[in-house]
Amino acid sequence: MIQQKADSESEKNKIMGRVSDAKKRLMDAVAELIWTGSYGSTTIDQICDKAGVKKGSFYYFFESKADVAVAALDAEFVKKRVEMDSVFSPTIPPLERIRNYCESSAPRSALESRSYGQRSRKSSNTTASISSRPSAMPIPPV
């Protein structure tokens, strides 16, 4: 299915006579907006603004917000699969595969933790009325 879309896109570029990175910018924008917010709160207007693309161009490449989100996830999966294939190559002994995976995911985990922390701070700012009422959400003992 991904190959069919790629063939279809190259045909579109031949017909249109120009190459644009708008599709990639849209996919990058939706990925970032969903990561920093949520899928539900992200609008097509926000995606277009973030990507610097007009709404008509959005609909040239994608039918809906769901389509661009799926395309962005597919593109990320393709990149991750190449990385995972090299880490888990059958030519590498099993214990070394696990070690390689742990080493390759440690830097990524640190970045994700930092991003979650930022998201948590943003979230805490928007829920001040809840946090000012400790009885509204009891904290379980540790």
Secondary structure as UniProt FT lines:
FT   HELIX           2..16
FT   HELIX           22..36
FT   TURN            39..41
FT   HELIX           44..51
FT   HELIX           55..61
FT   HELIX           65..87
FT   TURN            90..91
FT   HELIX           94..126
FT   HELIX           128..131
FT   HELIX           134..136
//
